[in-house]
């Protein structure tokens, strides 16, 4: 089912990421970590659907998305970047395999952190965040979405790693097999992986090689 919803709030989070809040339809439900297909309610963009994860809590009065805009090509996110309060988005029902299934390590690349924002908010609201960790890979420090939020909430259980610059407080490099081996002692726990497809495949393969159970690696199929 499709729902046409007015944008009620827009908040810039980084140089190319915005938090967008829209109306919530009566009875609309989702599980933290899930996503929906979103399009813009404009004639030429209505049929251009893209998946975005909910970053609000299921019980919140608004639906919230954190959306990264790719301004170097004229696609959907570039158009969303130009929207204002009062403009409308069209969303479908919720879907998605990324759901919390127990304590573990969340591994994100760039905008792939968005389903984890919703899950981490949910765990915080239930008082069940302790024992979970977040590894977050980006190109530069200015790309790190909600860095202060994650640091305040997770402390030493949050590790940021940058591929293109060396900055104090961040590790330098990639989340590869050596990084995983260095930072994880227990590979019997659950792992949640989200990011570009090549990254998800490479990290999943490395986790399996290091002893993780393939059934305990959660990612969007």
matplotlib code that plots the C-alpha trace (Angstrom):
import matplotlib.pyplot as plt

x = [0.0, 1.2, 1.0, 1.5, 3.1, 4.0, 7.5, 7.3, 11.0, 14.4, 17.6, 21.1, 23.4, 26.5, 27.6, 25.5, 23.2, 19.8, 17.3, 13.8, 10.6, 7.2, 3.7, 3.0, -0.1, -2.7, -1.8, 1.5, 4.0, 7.6, 10.3, 13.5, 16.1, 13.5, 13.1, 10.5, 10.5, 10.3, 9.6, 8.9, 5.3, 6.1, 5.0, 8.4, 9.6, 6.6, 7.7, 11.4, 11.4, 14.5, 14.9, 15.5, 15.6, 13.5, 15.6, 12.6, 11.2, 8.1, 6.1, 7.2, 4.5, 6.5, 8.4, 12.1, 14.7, 18.4, 19.2, 22.5, 22.4, 24.6, 24.8, 27.2, 24.4, 20.8, 19.1, 16.5, 18.6, 19.7, 16.1, 15.3, 18.1, 16.2, 12.9, 11.4, 9.0, 5.5, 6.7, 5.5, 7.1, 5.3, 6.2, 5.1, 4.7, 7.8, 10.1, 13.6, 15.7, 17.9, 16.4, 17.9, 18.4, 20.6, 23.8, 26.6, 28.7, 27.2, 29.4, 28.5, 29.8, 28.7, 24.9, 24.7, 24.6, 20.9, 19.2, 21.5, 20.4, 16.9, 18.0, 20.4, 17.7, 15.3, 17.9, 18.6, 14.9, 14.6, 17.8, 19.4, 22.2, 25.1, 27.1, 26.6, 29.3, 29.4, 32.2, 31.6, 33.7, 33.7, 36.1, 36.7, 35.8, 33.1, 31.3, 30.6, 26.9, 25.8, 29.4, 28.8, 25.6, 27.3, 30.3, 28.1, 25.9, 28.5, 31.7, 34.6, 32.1, 32.0, 35.0, 35.2, 37.6, 38.5, 39.8, 41.1, 42.5, 44.2, 42.4, 42.7, 40.0, 39.5, 41.3, 42.8, 42.2, 39.4, 37.3, 39.1, 40.0, 43.0, 40.8, 38.1, 40.7, 42.3, 39.0, 36.9, 37.7, 34.5, 33.3, 30.5, 28.3, 25.9, 27.1, 25.0, 26.5, 25.2, 26.9, 27.9, 27.4, 31.2, 31.9, 29.1, 30.3, 34.0, 33.2, 30.8, 33.5, 36.2, 33.9, 33.2, 37.0, 37.6, 35.0, 31.7, 28.6, 27.1, 23.6, 24.6, 25.6, 22.6, 22.5, 20.0, 19.7]
y = [0.0, 3.5, 6.5, 10.1, 12.0, 15.7, 16.5, 18.2, 18.7, 18.7, 18.8, 18.7, 16.1, 16.3, 18.1, 15.6, 13.9, 15.1, 13.8, 14.1, 13.7, 13.0, 12.4, 8.9, 7.2, 5.8, 2.3, 2.2, -0.3, -1.4, -3.1, -1.2, -1.9, -2.2, 0.0, 1.1, 2.2, 5.9, 8.2, 11.9, 13.1, 14.9, 13.8, 12.9, 11.2, 9.3, 6.0, 6.3, 4.3, 3.9, 2.0, 4.0, 2.7, 4.1, 5.9, 6.7, 4.4, 2.3, 4.2, 7.7, 10.0, 10.8, 8.7, 9.6, 8.9, 9.8, 10.2, 10.8, 12.9, 12.0, 15.5, 14.5, 12.9, 13.9, 11.0, 10.6, 11.5, 14.7, 15.6, 14.7, 17.1, 19.9, 19.3, 21.6, 21.3, 20.8, 18.8, 15.2, 11.7, 8.5, 5.4, 1.8, -0.8, -1.7, -4.6, -5.8, -8.6, -6.4, -6.8, -7.1, -10.8, -10.5, -8.8, -8.5, -6.2, -3.8, -3.1, -0.2, 1.6, 5.1, 5.4, 1.7, 2.9, 4.0, 0.7, 0.6, 4.1, 2.8, -0.4, 1.4, 3.9, 1.0, -0.8, 2.5, 3.0, -0.5, -0.2, -3.1, -1.4, -2.6, -5.3, -4.2, -2.5, -0.4, -0.3, 2.5, 3.0, 6.2, 8.1, 11.2, 12.6, 14.9, 11.9, 10.3, 10.5, 11.2, 10.7, 12.6, 10.6, 7.3, 8.3, 9.6, 6.5, 3.7, 5.1, 2.7, 0.3, 2.7, 2.6, 4.9, 4.1, 6.4, 5.3, 8.6, 10.7, 10.2, 12.1, 11.8, 9.7, 7.6, 4.6, 4.7, 2.1, -0.3, -2.8, -5.9, -9.2, -7.8, -5.1, -7.7, -10.0, -7.1, -5.8, -9.0, -11.7, -13.7, -14.7, -16.8, -13.7, -12.1, -9.7, -7.1, -5.8, -3.0, -0.9, -1.1, -4.7, -5.4, -4.3, -6.5, -9.5, -9.0, -8.5, -11.5, -13.7, -12.5, -13.1, -16.7, -17.3, -16.0, -18.5, -16.7, -18.8, -17.8, -18.1, -15.4, -12.8, -10.5, -8.5, -7.4, -10.3]
z = [0.0, -0.8, 1.5, 0.5, 3.4, 4.1, 5.1, 8.6, 9.5, 7.8, 9.7, 8.2, 9.9, 7.7, 4.5, 2.5, 4.9, 6.2, 8.7, 7.3, 9.4, 7.7, 8.9, 10.1, 8.7, 11.2, 12.1, 10.2, 11.7, 11.3, 13.2, 14.1, 11.3, 8.6, 5.5, 3.0, -0.7, -1.0, -3.9, -4.4, -5.0, -8.2, -11.6, -13.0, -9.8, -8.5, -9.9, -9.0, -5.7, -3.5, -0.2, 3.0, 6.6, 9.3, 12.0, 14.2, 16.9, 15.9, 18.6, 17.5, 16.2, 13.0, 10.6, 10.3, 7.7, 7.5, 3.8, 2.1, -1.1, -4.0, -5.6, -8.4, -10.4, -11.0, -9.1, -6.5, -3.5, -5.3, -5.7, -2.1, -1.1, -2.7, -1.0, 1.7, 4.6, 3.0, 0.1, -0.1, -0.1, -1.1, 1.0, 0.9, 3.7, 5.7, 4.7, 5.5, 6.9, 9.2, 12.6, 16.1, 17.0, 20.0, 21.3, 18.8, 16.6, 14.1, 11.1, 8.8, 5.8, 5.1, 4.7, 5.6, 9.2, 8.9, 9.8, 12.9, 14.0, 14.4, 16.2, 18.5, 19.4, 20.1, 22.3, 24.2, 24.8, 26.3, 28.4, 26.4, 24.6, 26.8, 25.2, 21.6, 19.5, 16.4, 13.8, 11.4, 8.2, 6.1, 3.8, 5.9, 9.3, 7.8, 6.4, 9.8, 10.5, 14.1, 15.4, 18.7, 19.3, 18.8, 21.0, 23.8, 23.7, 23.1, 24.4, 23.7, 22.0, 19.0, 16.6, 13.6, 10.8, 7.9, 4.6, 3.2, 6.1, 9.4, 12.2, 15.9, 17.5, 14.3, 13.1, 9.6, 6.9, 6.1, 8.0, 6.7, 8.1, 10.1, 11.6, 12.6, 14.1, 16.1, 17.5, 18.1, 20.6, 20.3, 16.9, 18.2, 18.7, 16.2, 13.5, 11.6, 8.4, 6.1, 3.5, -0.2, -1.6, -2.1, 1.5, 2.9, 0.9, 1.8, 5.6, 5.7, 4.0, 6.5, 9.5, 8.3, 7.8, 11.4, 12.8, 12.7, 12.1, 8.8, 10.4, 12.9, 10.2, 9.5, 6.3, 3.7, 1.2]

ax = plt.figure().add_subplot(projection="3d")
ax.plot(x, y, z, "-o")
ax.set_aspect("equal")
plt.show()
